[in-house]
């Protein structure tokens, strides 16, 4: 039987050195980008949690269909005075607001007294914060000191049994605006990916957006 000889060849020193250099370069790039990616993902989580809080208020607020119970709706409150959090509140039934209504409702606003209406709170990690509260019909929104008067807080209120929100500015329930925008930032802003926002419209649309509420 005739045996065919085989040649066995391994890496040369130069090929091995080049391979190790490429692996080292890729590893370095991954390690360098990891902190930035982690920060951006944390911001994404905070923005999604805020949007989910609004959806929770929508579901819970519009689902109240009984005359019994202490609550007439749910809402989300965001204020520049508390930039590290957004609050889900259970709107306590208000007799004055319930006049001529089929079901008892709340006043549509977040109250801390005589009863603290806080239901739950989304708290942002250190270095992440609510930077702008804005109103308008779409991008660019009017934010913070650009408002007249200044915009300090927004309330997204769902009064039973309506699934569409009432959107209030600075605790004024006399006027519902067409849309609001909450801008969240990481400590790496204004770098790309470190500014995101949550937009809520009177039509019921709730969406998250890469980028801010205005051009500034």
N, C-alpha and C positions, 0 to 999 in steps of 0.2 A: 504494500500500500504506500502510495506516495503522499508525503505530508507537505502541505503548502506552508512555507514560513510566514509568520506574521511579525510585523514591526510594531513594537510598543513604544509610544512616545508620550512623554509627560509635558507639563508646562516648562517653558524655559524660564530663567530667572527674570528676564525682561517682561514676558507675558504675565507672570505672577505679580510682578511689581505694578504693572499697569492695572490689572484686575483689582488689586488691593487699593490702589489709588482711587479708582472709580467707586468702589464700595465705600471708602472713607468719605469721598465727596458727597455721595448720596446720603449717608448717615448724618453728616454735618448739616446738610440742607434741611433734613427732617427735624433735627434737634433745634436748629435755629428757628424754624417756622412753628414748632410745637407750641411755645407759649402764646404766640399771637392767635393760633387756631383755637386754643383752649379758651382764651378771652372772648373771642367772637362767638364760640358755641355757648358760653355762659350768657352772653347778651341775647342770643337767639332764644335760649330757655326762658329768660325773664320776659321777653316780648311775648312768647307763646303763652306763658302763664298768665300774663295780663289779659290777653285776648280770650283765653279760656275763662277767666274770671267774669268778663263781660257776658260771655255765652251762658255761664252759670246763672248770672243775674237774669238774663232773658228767659231761661227755662223756668227758673223758680218763681220769678215775678209773674209771668203770664199763666202759670199753672195754678195759682191760688184762685179757686172758684167757689169758695164757701163764705158765708157770712160769719162763720165762726173763726176764731183765731185772732192773734194780736197784730198780724202783719198784713199790709195791703199792697205789698210789692217789694221788689229788690232793686238794688242799684250798685254802681261802682263810683267811688269818689277818688279823684286824683288832685293833689294840691302841691304847689311849689313850696309850701310851708313844710311839707313832709316828703322830700324828694326821694327818700329811700323806700317808699312803699306805695301801694294802691290798696284801697279798702273796699271789700264787698260788704254792703249793709242791708239789713232787713228793715224795710220802711214801716215803722209803727203806724197803725191806723190813726188817722187824724179826723176828728169829727167835722171840723170846718171844711176840710177838703172833700169829705164824703157827701156833702149836701148835693142833692139831685143826681146822685150816682146809684146805680143798681147794687153795687157792692161797696162795702167800706174800703177806702183806700188811704194811703199815706200822703204826706205832703210832697213827696217826690225828691226830698233832699236828705242828706246825711246829717243826723243830729246826734250830738254827744250828751245832751241833757234835755229834759230830765232823765231820759233813758239813753244809754249808749247803744246805738243801733249797729255797732260793728258785729258782723257775722264771721268774717275771716279776713286775713291780710296777706298779700303777697309782698314779701320783703326782699329787696335787692341785695346782692352781695356787696361787700366793701369795694368801692371804686366804680360801682354802677349806680346810675341815678336817673330820675325823671328830670329832664332839662327844660322841656317846653310843654305847655298846655295851650292848645290852639283851637280855633273855630274857623268854619268856612264851608264851602261847597266842594272843595277838593284842593289839590296841590296847585299853588302854594297857599297854605293856610295862614291865618293871622295869629301870631303867637306872642305871648308874654307882654312886654312893654309896647309892642306894636298895636295892641288893642286900645280902644278908647271907651271906657277906662282900661287900665292894665288888666290882663287876664291872669288871675292868680290860681283859679281852680275850675275844674269842670266836673259835672255830675251827669252820669249816664243812668237814667232812671226808667225802670219798667214797672208800670202800674197795671195791675190786673184788670181785665184779662188780656190786655193789648200786648202783642209780642213786639211791637215797634217802640223804640225808645223815645223818651223825651230827653233833650240834651240841654243842660243848663250851665250858665257861666256865672262864676262868683256867687253861687248860692241864690241866684235870682230865678225863681220858678215862674215868674210872670211871662217870660219869653223863652221859647224853645228854639235853639239854633238848628240849622240843617245838618251840620256835621261837626265832629270834634276829632282832634288828633293828639295823641300822647307820644312825645319823642323821648326815647331812652338812649343813653350813651354809656359806653364803657370808658375807663380811664385812658384808653388809647385813642379816643376820638380827637381830631376828626379824620383819622386814618380810615381807609375804605373798609367797610364791614363792621365798623364800630359805632355806627349810628343807625338805629332802626326805629320804627314807629308803629303804632296801632291806630287805625282809623275806624271810626264808628259813624254811621249816617242814620238819619231819621228813617230812611227806607228800610232799615234793618240790616244793612250790609256791615259786616265786621271783618276787617282784614288787616294783615300785618304787611309791612312794606320795608324793603331794604332802603335805607336813607331816612332823611329827616322830614319834618312837617313843612318846612319852608326852605328857601335858598341860603339862609344865613348859617 
